[in-house]
Amino acid sequence: MFQLSGSDYPPSCAAKPPASGRLFRQLLLDWTQPSDRSAATRAAALRRVSQSLCALHGFHVELEGALPHRPAVLVANHVSYIDPIVIGSLVSLAPIAKAELRRWPIVGTFAGNYGVNFVRRGDTVSEALTLRRALRTLVSGVSVLNFPEGTTSVNRVLPFRRGIFGIARHAGVSVVPIALVPRDPALAWVGSASFLPHYTRTVFSGPHHFRMTVGAPMSPSDYESPAQMAEAARAWIREQVES
C-alpha cells in the first residue's frame, strides 16, 4: 500500500503543488488545443488535470493493488462525482459519464474536451453509441472507466449493467475491478442532493481520504457471458466495499 498526500506526490501518480496555478495553466493550455486530438492525448491531459484537482482539494488516496499498464476496461462502484477524478489521477483513461454532466456550466465543456464519453441513461440509442465509442477508444490503446451501477450509491453496490463487459470481450481486453471507499461517508453524492452545497461542504471539510483497491484483471474468455462477468466483478467489489 502507498498513500498520496499533499506533501508526498510520486511523479507517476499525482501532481506537485502549487495546484491552483498549475490547474489554471493546464486548463488554459488544453482549451487552446485542436478539437481533433487523439484519445491518448486527451486521456493524458485528463490525468494531469485530475492530479491537480486532487492536490487542490486535498484528496489523499491509499492504493492497494496495481493499475493496468495496458488498455483495459476499468469498472468501479460509484460514490460521487469525485470518483473519476480520484481514479483518473492515477491512470490515463477515458471515463463514461451521464449526459447531464454536459449541461453543467464550465465543467461540461471541459469534460467533453478531455474525452469524456457521455451517455443518456435509459436511452437505448445513446447507450449503444456510447458503447461503440468506448470500443473505438479501447482499440486506440486507451483504457475506459465505467461505473456499471449507472448511478451513485453508498455502503452498497447496485446491480451492474452488462454492456461494457460485452465491449471488453469484443475489444479483447481485460476488465479490472476497482473498489473506491471514502473514509468520510458524507462525501457520497446520492439521491436528490444538490451539487453546489455538497461541493462546498467537500471543499471546506477537507482533506479527504479514499481507500482504492484494485483487483486482478479479469479475462472475458474465462466467463460464459458478459452478464456472468458483470456479476463476478460486482461480487468482488461488494466484498471490498461492504466489508
N, C-alpha and C positions, 0 to 999 in steps of 0.2 A: 504494500500500500504506500502511496505517497500523497502529499497534500499540497495544493496550490494555495498560497496565501498572498496577502498584499506585499509581503517583503521577500517572497521566495517564488520566482517565476522561471521554471525551466524553459529555455528558449523554444523548445518544440511544443510547449503546452499552453503558455499564456504570455500576455504582453507585459512589458515593464512600464511602471508609472513614469511620468505623469499621464494618466489615462485620458483625461478630458481633452487636452491639447492634441494628443495622438489620435483620438477618435475623430475630432473635428477635421484634422488634416486628411485622415483616411476617407471620411465621408465626402469631403470636397473633391479629393482626387478621383474617387470612384464615380462620382456624379458626372465628371467630365469625360469618362471613358466611353468608347463606342458601345452602342446597344447590342452589337452582334458578338460580344466577347464569348469565348468558348466556355463550356460548362466548367472545365477545370480552373480557368482564370476566375470565374465568378465564385466558385467554391473556396478558392484560396483567399480571395478578398473577404468573403463572409467569415472565414475563420479569423482573420486579423481583426475585423470589427468586433466579433464575438469576444475575442480575448480582451480587447479594450473595454467592452461593456462589462465584462466580469470584473476587471480591475476597478473600473469606475464605481460599480455598485457594491463592491466588497463581497463578491460571490467566491467562496472557497470550496474547492472540490476535492474530496477524498476518493481517489480512483482505485478500484480493485479489479484486476484483470487487465487484459491487453486489447486495445482497439486495433482493428484490422489495418494493414498497410496496403491491401488490395481492394478494389471496388467490391462493395457488399451492400446488402440491404440491412440497415440498422433499424431495429424495431424497439420501441420503449414504451413504458407506461407514461401517461400524460397527466401531469400535475398542474402545470401553469404555462403561461406564455414565456416563462423563463427557460423552460426545458431546452428548446433548440439552441438558445444562446449558450447555455452551460455545455451541452454536448458538442455544439459546433465550435467551441473554443479549443477543443482537444483533437479534432479531426476535420479535415476538409470534406464537405458534403453539400448536398442539395436537399433541403427539407421540403416536405409536403405540408401545406398549411391550409386552413379553412379559408374560403374565398372572402369571408367578411373582413379578414385582415387587410385585403387590398384597399378597402374603403377607409381605413384608419388614416387620419392626417399624418403626412410625412412618412410614418412607418410603412404604410402600404406601398408607397412609391419606391422607397429604398429597398424594401423586401423583394420586389419584382426585379430590381436592378441587380440583386445578389443571387438570382437564380432560384428563388423560392417558387415552388410548383403549387399553384392554387387549385383547390377543389371545392365544388359546391356539394356538401354532404346531402345525400338523398337524391341527387340528380344523376341518373344513370349515365347520361351522355357525358357530363362533366367528369364523372368518376372514371369512365373509360378513357377519355382524353388524357386525364392526369396520369393514369397508369401507363399509357403509351409514351408520354413524355418521360416518365420515370425509367422506362425501358431504354429509351434513347440515351438518357443520362448515364445509366449503368454501362451501356455499350461503349460510351465515350470514355469510360475509365474513371467515373466519379461515383462515390457512394451516395446512396439515397437514404434519408432519415424519414421514417414514417411512425406515426402514433396510431396503431391499428384499432384502438378503442374508439376513435372518431370523436372523442370529447374528453374533457378532463375529469379526473376522479381523485379521491384522497383515501389513503389507507386501504385501498382495494384495487383490483384490476378488472375492468369490464371485459365482456367478450370481445375477441378480436375479429375484425373484418379480414377476409382471406385474400383479397385481391392482390396485395403487394407480395404475398408469398407465391402466387402464381407467376408474377413478374420475375421473381428471383429464379424460378425454375426455367423460364424462357431465356433469361439472360445468362444462365449458367453460373450464378454467383451464390455465395453463402448468405445466410441470414444470421445476423449477430444480435442476440437479445441483450437489452440494456435495462437495468432497474435503477431508477433515479428516485432518491428519497431525501427530501429536505429535512433538516434537523428541526426546523420550526414548521409545524403543520399549518400555521397561518399563512404561509407562502402559497398554499394551494389556492388556485383561482377556479372556483367551481360554481355551478348553479347560475344564479342571476346576478352575481357580484359584478359591480361596475369596474371598469378598468382603472380610471383615474384615481379613485380613493384607494384601491388596492395597491396600485403602483406607488402612490405617495407614502403609504404605510411601509412598503418594502424599502423605499429609499431611506426613510428616517429611522428604521428599526434595525439596520444592518450593523455589522457584517452578517452574512448568511452562509451557512454551511450545508453542503449537499454530499450525500453518500451515493456514489455512482459505481455500480457493479456491472461488469461486462462478462457475459457468458461465453462459452466456447462456440465457435462458428458452427452453424447447422447446415448440412448439405441437403438440398432439396431431393437428391436421389435416395436419401435414407428414409423418405416418407412416401406413403402411398398417394397422398393428395395434398394440395395447398391447405385444405381445411385441417388435415391432421397435423401438418407442420405448424399452423397457426395456433392450434390448441397446445402443442408441445412448448412453443415459445411463451405462450401466456402462462402455462403452468410453472415454467421456470421463473418468470418474472414475478408471479404471485408469491412464490416461495420467498423471494428476496424482499419483496415489499411488505408482505403481511407477517413476516417472522419477527 
